[in-house]
Amino acid sequence: MIEPRPVIAAMAAYALPDTTAPEGVEPVILAQNEHAFAPTAAVRAAVDAALASGQLYPDSEWTNLRAAIAAVHDLDPARILCGCGSMELMSALVNAYIGAGDRVAMTEYGYLFMRTLVKMVDAGLNVAPERDFQVDVDALLDAVDADTRLVFVVNPGNPSGTVIANDEIRRLRRALTDDVLLLVDEAYSEFVEPGFNAPLFDLVDAGNTVITRTFSKIYGLAGLRVGWGYFPPEMIVNLRKVMTPGGLSQLSQAAAAAAMRDQQTASRARAEIARLRELLSRGIAALGLRVIPSQTNFVLVDLNSPERAAAAYDFLRSRGLIVRPMGGYGLPHCLRISIAEEPHMRATVDALAAWQA
Ligand SMILES: Cc1ncc(COP(=O)(O)O)c(C=O)c1O
């Protein structure tokens, strides 16, 4: 039997959560930070229209989608890359730019998928501590050494839900040398209160900074797998070499373009998610549990011990409420709960209250 490369044989696959409920119980998935609301009629109509030419390969230049993103964010379409989720873009970036012996610096609770990518290319990881679930730029700078080629930050953080002020990211960039790439994963940035963080796209124009975003969160298209990023032009040429040509289906492109053009729906979703997050956070805090203040579509709850977290997880699951255990992040005493529609949020608070009782 043919053997995989030794680094692949030695690594574990990126772990997705178990989303099954006990037999006979209808599961409510609060484990994957999916959107609370289904796609709009306009998005579904766009998919339907795209299906009419389903016999053709998709537009490998993402022309319509890039135009929609560029118009909303006032960007140069030529610097936008679209992929099958921002995961594909991160994967391409690591594959094209990071190799054996290189090191990647990230923070303690940064998105776990980066750890998988680093292992895949046999690179090393330098992990900086966070301070009470908040990224500490000085600690991250301390984690950068002579072999570091990439610094990875997630803003807002997953699973912390906390925001780094973009001024701090600018300070981070200024302190890094030009040969170190900075990747800012902004998968949840659209949930942040408007005006809190002025956009960072100008850093990309200066080179050596990359920003990725997604349609999986506030635009509610996780199942269609669309991510995008803003890149320096030289990087686009090299990233496209390692991406699957025509990988993003025409249906996904059409859905994402329609969702991007409907900023009103996105704004309404932001406000509604904030309201539901507040409802959940207050309900859980009233039970005497610590909820880390979040500006995303999820909250991290501290159950004080791994045993209590495991027991609360089991109790919630027995009621069909599937939340995310956090052992993989080194936080076995915590659970992460995605924001969903109001009845599910109330059911979660009620279940935690019943468990406490
Ligand atoms: C921090 C972070 N980045 C990226 C992603 C992946 O997003 P996509 O669906 O665009 O691949 C996720 C998904 O949960 C995430 O939490």
The ligand as an SDF file (V2000), in Angstrom:
LIG
                    3D

 16 16  0  0  0  0  0  0  0  0999 V2000
  -11.9790   32.1930   12.7360 C   0  0  0  0  0  0  0  0  0  0  0  0
  -12.4920   31.4800   11.5450 C   0  0  0  0  0  0  0  0  0  0  0  0
  -11.8890   31.6550   10.3730 N   0  0  0  0  0  0  0  0  0  0  0  0
  -12.3110   31.0130    9.2670 C   0  0  0  0  0  0  0  0  0  0  0  0
  -13.3840   30.1460    9.3240 C   0  0  0  0  0  0  0  0  0  0  0  0
  -13.7510   29.3770    8.0840 C   0  0  0  0  0  0  0  0  0  0  0  0
  -14.5970   30.0430    7.3150 O   0  0  0  0  0  0  0  0  0  0  0  0
  -15.0360   29.5190    5.8820 P   0  0  0  0  0  0  0  0  0  0  0  0
  -16.3730   28.9220    6.0590 O   0  0  0  0  0  0  0  0  0  0  0  0
  -15.0460   30.7720    5.0680 O   0  0  0  0  0  0  0  0  0  0  0  0
  -14.0430   28.5440    5.3770 O   0  0  0  0  0  0  0  0  0  0  0  0
  -14.0510   29.9390   10.5110 C   0  0  0  0  0  0  0  0  0  0  0  0
  -15.1950   29.0180   10.5590 C   0  0  0  0  0  0  0  0  0  0  0  0
  -15.8000   28.7390   11.5350 O   0  0  0  0  0  0  0  0  0  0  0  0
  -13.5950   30.6290   11.6550 C   0  0  0  0  0  0  0  0  0  0  0  0
  -14.1630   30.4330   12.8430 O   0  0  0  0  0  0  0  0  0  0  0  0
  1  2  1  0
  2  3  1  0
  2 15  2  0
  3  4  2  0
  4  5  1  0
  5  6  1  0
  5 12  2  0
  6  7  1  0
  7  8  1  0
  8  9  2  0
  8 10  1  0
  8 11  1  0
 12 13  1  0
 12 15  1  0
 13 14  2  0
 15 16  1  0
M  END
$$$$
